[in-house]
């Protein structure tokens, strides 16, 4: 049992969906549809399409009048970003993590770029919530997880926030892009980084561990169709990355400039982006780990994906 349950026994990055975005592949993205009205913690499975992928996340809905109601509930006072419902998770508590997950409405296509976004707000009743953290994010998977087979905490996420979210009043947006390197069918939201890799800020002085809790609403995952619709063949013939392999960076030959360049990890996570204005501009790889990277070059409505190898 987590400290969340024990406490109440005794104490009672900018994102806009552009006009080219496809349909949302997330079922019940604002948690409005429910199988049964929640009446206690640990009932995320009451929200249609959602499940606990690690430990015991919570579901809040205005249909309840008690500890899991909206806007007033056991972890604070928070109106829904959309509608009358949202979910809640412990994002950090002495290596304890709660994670929500869902099966996507369709399988992702390898090589395509996808956008992810969701909104979070920090819970606000001290001392049950006494700190804020970063690293809350989303990870894609080819298999589902559950309480008995929890999603691992392995210091990786396809999209996450490096900023510590401290706002207890307004909803903050977390967003990012990634290139699908597998035929992903499932998505999970939570903190997939261990304590030593997660930054915290104390929001209320209290003896003991950092107790952290976030509300989640308005989850989105869809194709970046502005990029995916590009004519890959015409641009491919004109693009060369050099030197390849490299130790610190590379230049890009192109038939015209400027071009936008995005660097992705071998697992499809967006790492950095840069505008290249002429053949003498180099894409900087200083400080990046050795290994294979995807490079997406975008010019107008055209794009191409190539690979670059970074040596130690």
C-alpha positions as CSV (number, residue, x, y, z in Angstrom):
1,X,0.0,0.0,0.0
2,X,1.4,3.4,-0.9
3,X,1.7,6.4,1.4
4,X,-1.2,8.0,-0.5
5,X,-3.6,5.5,1.0
6,X,-2.0,5.6,4.5
7,X,-2.1,9.4,4.6
8,X,-5.9,9.4,4.2
9,X,-6.5,6.7,6.7
10,X,-5.1,9.1,9.3
11,X,-5.7,12.5,7.8
12,X,-8.7,11.7,6.0
13,X,6.0,22.8,-23.0
14,X,3.7,24.8,-25.4
15,X,1.6,22.7,-27.9
16,X,-0.9,23.6,-30.6
17,X,-2.6,21.0,-32.8
18,X,-2.0,22.3,-36.3
19,X,-4.5,22.1,-39.1
20,X,-2.7,19.2,-40.6
21,X,-3.0,16.9,-37.5
22,X,-4.9,13.7,-37.9
23,X,-7.4,12.2,-35.6
24,X,-6.5,11.5,-32.0
25,X,-5.4,7.9,-31.6
26,X,-6.0,8.0,-27.8
27,X,-9.4,6.5,-26.7
28,X,-11.4,8.6,-24.3
29,X,-8.7,11.3,-24.2
30,X,-10.3,13.5,-21.5
31,X,-11.6,10.6,-19.4
32,X,-15.2,11.7,-19.8
33,X,-16.6,8.2,-20.6
34,X,-16.8,5.8,-17.6
35,X,-17.9,2.3,-17.0
36,X,-19.0,3.1,-13.4
37,X,-18.8,6.3,-11.4
38,X,-15.6,6.1,-9.2
39,X,-16.1,6.2,-5.5
40,X,-12.6,5.6,-4.1
41,X,-8.9,5.7,-5.1
42,X,-7.3,3.1,-7.4
43,X,-10.2,3.1,-9.9
44,X,-8.6,4.3,-13.1
45,X,-10.1,1.2,-14.9
46,X,-13.5,2.8,-14.4
47,X,-12.5,5.3,-17.2
48,X,-13.3,3.7,-20.6
49,X,-10.1,2.6,-22.4
50,X,-7.7,3.2,-19.5
51,X,-5.9,0.9,-17.1
52,X,-3.2,0.9,-14.4
53,X,0.1,0.1,-16.0
54,X,2.0,0.4,-12.7
55,X,0.7,0.5,-9.1
56,X,-2.7,2.2,-8.4
57,X,-3.5,5.4,-10.3
58,X,-6.8,7.2,-9.6
59,X,-9.8,8.4,-11.6
60,X,-11.7,11.6,-10.7
61,X,-15.2,12.5,-11.9
62,X,-17.8,15.0,-10.9
63,X,-20.4,12.2,-10.7
64,X,-18.8,11.3,-7.3
65,X,-19.4,13.6,-4.3
66,X,-16.6,12.3,-2.1
67,X,-12.8,11.9,-2.2
68,X,-12.6,11.4,-6.0
69,X,-14.9,14.2,-7.1
70,X,-14.2,17.1,-9.4
71,X,-13.3,19.8,-8.7
72,X,-12.8,19.1,-5.0
73,X,-11.2,15.9,-4.0
74,X,-8.7,14.3,-1.6
75,X,-5.7,15.7,-3.6
76,X,-6.8,19.2,-4.1
77,X,-9.2,21.5,-5.8
78,X,-8.9,21.4,-9.6
79,X,-11.4,21.9,-12.4
80,X,-11.0,19.6,-15.4
81,X,-9.2,21.0,-18.3
82,X,-12.0,19.6,-20.5
83,X,-15.4,18.3,-19.3
84,X,-15.8,16.9,-15.8
85,X,-13.1,14.2,-15.3
86,X,-9.4,13.5,-15.1
87,X,-6.9,11.0,-13.7
88,X,-4.2,11.3,-11.0
89,X,-0.9,9.7,-10.3
90,X,1.9,9.6,-7.8
91,X,4.8,10.8,-10.0
92,X,7.6,10.5,-7.3
93,X,7.6,8.9,-3.9
94,X,10.7,7.0,-2.8
95,X,10.9,5.0,-6.1
96,X,7.1,4.4,-6.1
97,X,5.5,5.3,-9.4
98,X,1.9,5.2,-10.6
99,X,1.3,5.0,-14.4
100,X,-1.8,5.1,-16.5
101,X,-2.0,3.4,-19.9
102,X,-4.2,2.7,-22.9
103,X,-4.4,0.7,-26.1
104,X,-4.3,3.1,-29.1
105,X,-7.1,3.2,-31.6
106,X,-4.7,2.1,-34.3
107,X,-1.1,0.7,-34.5
108,X,1.6,3.3,-35.2
109,X,3.5,3.0,-38.5
110,X,7.2,2.5,-38.4
111,X,9.1,5.5,-39.7
112,X,6.3,8.1,-39.4
113,X,6.5,11.0,-37.0
114,X,3.9,11.4,-34.3
115,X,3.0,14.1,-31.9
116,X,2.1,13.5,-28.2
117,X,0.6,16.0,-25.7
118,X,-1.2,16.0,-22.4
119,X,-2.0,18.4,-19.6
120,X,-1.0,18.1,-16.0
121,X,-1.6,20.1,-12.8
122,X,0.1,19.6,-9.4
123,X,-2.0,18.4,-6.6
124,X,-2.3,20.9,-3.8
125,X,-3.1,19.8,-0.3
126,X,0.0,19.8,1.9
127,X,1.5,17.8,3.5
128,X,0.1,15.0,1.3
129,X,1.7,16.8,-1.7
130,X,4.8,18.6,-0.6
131,X,7.0,18.7,-3.7
132,X,7.0,19.1,-7.5
133,X,9.1,17.2,-10.1
134,X,10.1,16.9,-13.7
135,X,10.3,13.8,-16.0
136,X,6.5,13.1,-16.3
137,X,6.1,11.9,-19.8
138,X,4.8,9.3,-22.2
139,X,6.2,6.0,-23.5
140,X,5.0,3.8,-26.3
141,X,5.0,0.1,-26.2
142,X,4.1,-3.0,-28.3
143,X,2.7,-4.8,-25.2
144,X,0.3,-3.8,-22.4
145,X,1.2,-3.7,-18.7
146,X,-0.8,-4.1,-15.5
147,X,-0.4,-4.2,-11.7
148,X,1.0,-7.7,-11.7
149,X,3.3,-7.0,-14.8
150,X,4.2,-3.3,-14.3
151,X,5.9,-1.1,-16.9
152,X,9.6,-0.8,-16.1
153,X,11.3,2.3,-14.8
154,X,14.3,2.3,-17.1
155,X,15.1,6.1,-17.5
156,X,13.6,6.5,-20.9
157,X,10.5,8.2,-22.3
158,X,9.6,9.1,-25.9
159,X,8.3,12.4,-24.7
160,X,8.8,14.1,-21.3
161,X,9.2,17.4,-19.5
162,X,12.6,18.5,-18.2
163,X,10.9,21.4,-16.5
164,X,9.6,21.0,-12.9
165,X,5.9,21.7,-13.0
166,X,4.8,23.6,-9.9
167,X,1.5,25.1,-11.0
168,X,-1.4,24.0,-8.8
169,X,-4.0,26.2,-10.4
170,X,-3.5,26.2,-14.2
171,X,-3.1,23.2,-16.4
172,X,0.4,22.9,-18.0
173,X,0.9,21.2,-21.4
174,X,3.6,18.6,-22.0
175,X,4.3,17.8,-25.7
176,X,6.8,16.4,-28.1
177,X,7.4,14.4,-31.3
178,X,9.0,11.1,-32.0
179,X,9.6,8.8,-35.0
180,X,8.0,5.4,-34.5
181,X,10.7,2.7,-34.6
182,X,8.3,-0.1,-33.8
183,X,4.6,-0.9,-34.5
184,X,3.5,0.5,-31.2
185,X,0.0,-0.3,-29.9
186,X,0.0,1.1,-26.4
187,X,0.9,4.3,-24.6
188,X,1.7,4.9,-20.9
189,X,1.9,8.2,-19.0
190,X,4.0,8.7,-15.8
191,X,7.5,9.1,-14.6
192,X,9.8,6.4,-16.0
193,X,12.9,7.7,-14.4
194,X,14.3,6.7,-11.0
195,X,14.7,9.0,-8.1
196,X,18.4,9.9,-8.7
197,X,17.5,10.9,-12.3
198,X,14.4,13.0,-11.3
199,X,14.7,16.6,-10.1
200,X,12.4,17.9,-7.3
201,X,11.4,21.2,-5.7
202,X,9.9,21.3,-2.2
203,X,6.6,23.1,-2.2
204,X,5.7,22.6,1.4
205,X,8.1,22.0,4.3
206,X,7.5,18.5,5.8
207,X,9.6,15.9,7.5
208,X,10.3,12.8,5.4
209,X,10.2,12.0,1.7
210,X,9.1,14.0,-1.2
211,X,5.4,13.2,-1.8
212,X,4.3,14.2,-5.3
213,X,1.0,13.9,-7.2
214,X,-0.2,15.2,-10.6
215,X,-3.6,15.4,-12.2
216,X,-3.7,14.4,-16.0
217,X,-6.2,15.5,-18.7
218,X,-6.5,16.0,-22.5
219,X,-4.2,13.3,-23.8
220,X,-3.4,13.4,-27.5
221,X,-1.4,11.2,-29.9
222,X,-1.6,11.7,-33.7
223,X,0.4,11.7,-36.9
224,X,2.5,14.8,-37.7
225,X,0.9,14.8,-41.2
226,X,2.6,18.1,-42.2
227,X,5.9,16.2,-42.1
228,X,4.6,12.7,-43.1
229,X,3.0,14.0,-46.3
230,X,6.3,15.1,-47.8
231,X,7.6,13.8,-51.1
232,X,10.5,11.7,-49.7
233,X,11.9,10.6,-53.1
234,X,12.6,14.0,-54.6
235,X,14.4,15.2,-51.5
236,X,16.4,12.0,-50.9
237,X,18.4,12.4,-54.1
238,X,19.7,15.8,-53.0
239,X,20.6,15.1,-49.4
240,X,24.0,14.0,-48.2
241,X,25.3,14.0,-44.5
242,X,29.0,14.4,-44.1
243,X,31.2,13.3,-42.5
244,X,29.4,10.1,-41.6
245,X,30.4,8.7,-39.2
246,X,31.4,11.8,-37.2
247,X,32.7,12.7,-33.8
248,X,31.2,16.2,-33.2
249,X,28.8,17.2,-35.9
250,X,27.9,17.0,-39.5
251,X,27.0,19.2,-42.5
252,X,24.1,18.7,-45.0
253,X,24.2,19.1,-48.7
254,X,20.9,20.3,-50.2
255,X,19.6,21.8,-53.5
256,X,18.4,24.8,-51.6
257,X,18.3,26.4,-48.1
258,X,17.1,26.9,-45.4
259,X,16.3,23.4,-44.1
260,X,15.0,22.3,-40.7
261,X,16.8,19.4,-39.2
262,X,15.6,17.2,-36.3
263,X,17.8,14.7,-34.5
264,X,16.2,11.5,-33.0
265,X,17.6,8.7,-30.9
266,X,17.7,5.2,-32.2
267,X,14.5,4.6,-30.2
268,X,12.7,7.4,-32.0
269,X,12.9,10.1,-29.3
270,X,13.3,13.7,-30.5
271,X,16.6,15.1,-29.0
272,X,17.2,18.4,-30.7
273,X,16.5,20.5,-33.7
274,X,18.3,23.1,-35.7
275,X,17.8,25.4,-38.7
276,X,20.5,25.0,-41.4
277,X,20.9,28.1,-43.6
278,X,23.8,27.1,-45.9
279,X,26.2,24.2,-46.6
280,X,28.7,25.6,-44.1
281,X,26.3,25.3,-41.2
282,X,27.0,22.2,-39.1
283,X,24.5,20.3,-37.0
284,X,26.1,20.1,-33.5
285,X,26.5,16.7,-31.9
286,X,28.8,17.9,-29.1
287,X,27.9,16.2,-25.8
288,X,25.8,13.5,-27.5
289,X,26.5,9.9,-26.7
290,X,28.1,7.7,-29.3
291,X,25.7,5.6,-31.4
292,X,23.3,5.7,-34.3
293,X,20.8,8.6,-34.8
294,X,17.9,9.3,-37.1
295,X,18.2,12.7,-38.9
296,X,14.9,14.2,-40.3
297,X,15.5,16.9,-42.9
298,X,12.5,19.1,-43.7
299,X,12.2,21.5,-46.6
300,X,8.8,23.0,-47.2
301,X,6.3,20.1,-47.5
302,X,9.1,17.7,-48.2
303,X,11.1,15.6,-45.8
304,X,13.6,12.7,-45.7
305,X,15.0,10.6,-42.8
306,X,18.6,9.6,-42.9
307,X,21.0,8.1,-40.3
308,X,24.2,9.4,-38.8
309,X,26.7,7.5,-36.7
310,X,28.5,9.3,-33.9
311,X,31.9,8.0,-32.8
312,X,33.1,8.2,-29.2
